[in-house]
Each structure stands twice: as structure tokens, then as C-alpha cells.
Amino acid sequence: MVLDLVLIGTAITLGPLHNSAFILLLSAHRGLLKGLVFILTWLAELVLVVAVVTLLTGGEPPARHSSPSVAGLVVKLVLGLALVVYGQHKRRRGASRSRGTPKWMARLDRVSAWTAAGLAVLLQPWGMVAAGGATAMNADLSSAASFLALMGFFLLATASVLAMELYATFAPARAHERLEWLRTAIDTHQDQAIVVLSLLLGLWLAGKSTYELVTLAA
């Protein structure tokens, strides 16, 4: 479970779309406030998904051969295959081409705090979050190790935007220049990043889930 959460959390935090949009939010009027709203909404979504799953399981991992355990593996398998298909689709469309800033992102310097919260919902990679929720089915909340693993997942999945918020707070002049450079780099390699993250995480989820399902059936 821990390794899966680390990989899923890393893929979420490295997603190019929300990172590029977040940098633009920081450059807006009262950008730090809007960035904070984005972060809190983003984190709340992650916590909500995991909380719902752990409430359904009672905070205890399902028995190895039980229906919930098999269902969790099937969900991860389907999500993994979906990520592979999506990544392959993006690759075939030409991931090597450069992209500029989308038109809707160019208007983020004028959005409200409520819109920033909405962006956190829209830009959340829900397929990956769902995979994190399916993985959290195996969490034992009476165990400190499982609790820390979930806290680590929340922190890791929020790490990129949290780091940028702190950077802009304590070194605003330097952060503006360097974050603009980072946004340009992200926009230029947006498709490549999506392809790599989707394929790597998708292959891992599909491969591991298939192995575990075959092991259960043996």
C-alpha cells in the first residue's frame, strides 16, 4: 500500500495542468490568498475521497479473498488501463509538439477566490485520486504506520503547490521570476509530462493489480 500511495501521490503532484494554473494564480492580485484557497480545496478533495473509502471499510483492510478486496483490485486495474489508454492517445496525437499557455489559463490573473476553489476541483486528476482511494481500502487506521502513510499521501499529492505557495510567501521577488520560468517550461513540455505520468502510473497499477488478482485466483 505504501509504495502505491507514494507513486500515486507523486504522479498527482507532478501533473502539469494544475501546476501551471497555480503559478498564474499566484501572479494575480491577492495571489497568495487565491493560492491558499486552491491548496485547501485540493487537499480537502483528497481527504474526502480517502475518508469516504475508510468509512466504508470501517477503517480496517478487507479480508484478502473478500468481495471488497477483489473489487478494489478491479477498480485499480480499470483505472490503470484507462491511464495507459489516455497516455497512448496523447502520445499518438503528437506529444512532442510544444504548447503555449491555453487561452483560459491566460485569464487566471483576474479570477476570484471562489473561482480558484473551482479550479482546484476541475484540475484535480480524479482518475489518480480514485486510484489513491482504492489503495486506501487497505489502510488499517488503528495502525500508526497506515495513518502516517495516508498523511504522507496527502502531503505528497499537495507538495508542488504547497512549495510554490511558501516560496512566493517568503521570497516574492525571486519567486516571481523563477516560477514564470517554471511555468514556461511546464507549458512547453505539457503533453510529454502527461504521457509519461499516465503511462508509468497506469502500467504500474494495471500490472500490479493483474498480478494480485491472478494470485487470488490461484
Secondary structure as GFF3:
##gff-version 3
##sequence-region A 1 218
A	DSSP	alpha_helix	2	13	.	.	.	ID=ss1
A	DSSP	alpha_helix	16	26	.	.	.	ID=ss2
A	DSSP	alpha_helix	31	57	.	.	.	ID=ss3
A	DSSP	alpha_helix	67	92	.	.	.	ID=ss4
A	DSSP	three_ten_helix	105	110	.	.	.	ID=ss5
A	DSSP	alpha_helix	113	123	.	.	.	ID=ss6
A	DSSP	alpha_helix	126	136	.	.	.	ID=ss7
A	DSSP	alpha_helix	144	170	.	.	.	ID=ss8
A	DSSP	alpha_helix	172	188	.	.	.	ID=ss9
A	DSSP	alpha_helix	190	217	.	.	.	ID=ss10
###
